[in-house]
Amino acid sequence: MIRVLLAEDQSMVREALAALLGLEDEIEVVAQVARGDEVVDAARAHRPDVALLDIEMPGLSGIEAAAALHAAEPGVRIVILTTFGRPGYLRRAMESGADAFLVKDAPAAQLADAIRRVLRGERVIDPTLAAAALVDGASPLTAREREVLGASADGSTNAELARALGLSQGTVRNYLSTAIQKTAARNRADAVRIARDKGWL
């Protein structure tokens, strides 16, 4: 029996996934959580073989939860399942320890097959997304540029960002200027939009 932990914040989607996976003879959903920050504790309590994680969850994102789970329980295989088929998300997910990355509009049989394949040690990636990731390349933003640009998305001033991030206003301005330049954006808001569309934030 393949033991699966399911992490998805939308109850209806989570229950539907659990029901679909329950139709498979050798797959058993042993735990369900609605928050990314509950993944590691649930894995320790229920000992799954595979964790199926959504990208957008409260507490921790699926990518952050994947990294935490990979560090805490490296034997658990990780499948990211998301609505957001963005190449940058794929790259970040794989760097965080994910073994598979699928979009939610894939057929249900593909999900069950991916679970079986990651247990055999294979990597499973949505082919369209993999091609897009190769075309787009890696994020040009450094981790700090990503942090500052992401924090600016709510419209905070440079002074507010500096206080929140423990940086000087000049440093914040430099990071934002570099991020705007690297994303070929017109302004800060445009840089945020471009970076989100590419999955870099």
Buried (B, 14 or more C-beta within 10 A) or exposed (E): EBBBBBBBBBEEBBBEBBEBBEEBEEBBBBBBBBBBBBBBEBBEEBBBBBBBBBBBBEBBBBBBBBBBBBEEBEEBBBBBBBEBBBBBBBBBBBEBBBBBBBBBEBEEEEBBBBBBBBEEEEEBBBEEBBEBBEEBEEBBBEEBBBBBBBBBBEEBEBEBBBEEBEBEBEBBBBBBEBBBEBBEBEEBEEBBBBBBBBBBB
